[in-house]
Amino acid sequence: ALHSHAVELGGEMYCMYTRSISEQDLARFNDLIYAPCVLQEKLQKKSEMRVTVVGDQVFAATVKFCSKSEKFDDIHRCSTADISIRTHTKLSPLVIERCIKFIKSLGLRYGAIDFVIDKRDDLVFLEVNPSGDWYWIEQETGLPITTAMAGLVEELE
């Protein structure tokens, strides 16, 4: 999705979040022949990470589910009280370099990249949001993303 997790049909809004596939779903797999969808292996996640790239600046935050919310497949199904957001200070120089290069390769100056940190501490790429919200990360971590965005806009003038 380029702007939202929701679709409007007949005046009703329907949200589309990540969820696990059941045996019952697999029995109807052929129904998806003309439907756009992304399927992936179920990840055993320890936490998630949002890497926000603004020009050549990179801001990383770890997003963890509180214990009662670990049952959810998608962070969007949780209330903000059910997650913990902290600055991620151990992002390797190689990952930082690759995130900047990736965003630039897409012709973007900004991008919010989502990863899963699995049980082995490996990063697993999920998606890049070309219009991803950063303020919720900034509010919890104090990372100066808004300042970086303002600087980027000033550069473009």
Secondary structure in CASP SS format (residue, H / E / C, confidence):
PFRMAT SS
TARGET T0000
AUTHOR 0000-0000-0000
METHOD secondary structure of the structure
MODEL  1
A C 1.00
L C 1.00
H C 1.00
S C 1.00
H C 1.00
A E 1.00
V E 1.00
E E 1.00
L E 1.00
G C 1.00
G C 1.00
E E 1.00
M E 1.00
Y E 1.00
C E 1.00
M C 1.00
Y C 1.00
T C 1.00
R C 1.00
S C 1.00
I C 1.00
S C 1.00
E H 1.00
Q H 1.00
D H 1.00
L H 1.00
A H 1.00
R C 1.00
F H 1.00
N H 1.00
D H 1.00
L H 1.00
I C 1.00
Y C 1.00
A C 1.00
P C 1.00
C C 1.00
V C 1.00
L C 1.00
Q C 1.00
E C 1.00
K C 1.00
L C 1.00
Q C 1.00
K E 1.00
K E 1.00
S E 1.00
E E 1.00
M E 1.00
R E 1.00
V E 1.00
T E 1.00
V E 1.00
V E 1.00
G C 1.00
D C 1.00
Q E 1.00
V E 1.00
F E 1.00
A E 1.00
A E 1.00
T E 1.00
V E 1.00
K E 1.00
F E 1.00
C C 1.00
S H 1.00
K H 1.00
S H 1.00
E C 1.00
K C 1.00
F C 1.00
D C 1.00
D C 1.00
I H 1.00
H H 1.00
R H 1.00
C C 1.00
S C 1.00
T H 1.00
A H 1.00
D H 1.00
I E 1.00
S E 1.00
I E 1.00
R E 1.00
T E 1.00
H C 1.00
T C 1.00
K C 1.00
L C 1.00
S C 1.00
P H 1.00
L H 1.00
V H 1.00
I H 1.00
E H 1.00
R H 1.00
C H 1.00
I H 1.00
K H 1.00
F H 1.00
I H 1.00
K H 1.00
S H 1.00
L C 1.00
G C 1.00
L C 1.00
R C 1.00
Y E 1.00
G E 1.00
A E 1.00
I E 1.00
D E 1.00
F E 1.00
V E 1.00
I E 1.00
D E 1.00
K C 1.00
R C 1.00
D C 1.00
D C 1.00
L E 1.00
V E 1.00
F E 1.00
L E 1.00
E E 1.00
V E 1.00
N E 1.00
P C 1.00
S C 1.00
G C 1.00
D C 1.00
W C 1.00
Y H 1.00
W H 1.00
I H 1.00
E H 1.00
Q H 1.00
E H 1.00
T H 1.00
G C 1.00
L C 1.00
P C 1.00
I H 1.00
T H 1.00
T H 1.00
A H 1.00
M H 1.00
A H 1.00
G H 1.00
L H 1.00
V H 1.00
E H 1.00
E H 1.00
L H 1.00
E C 1.00
END
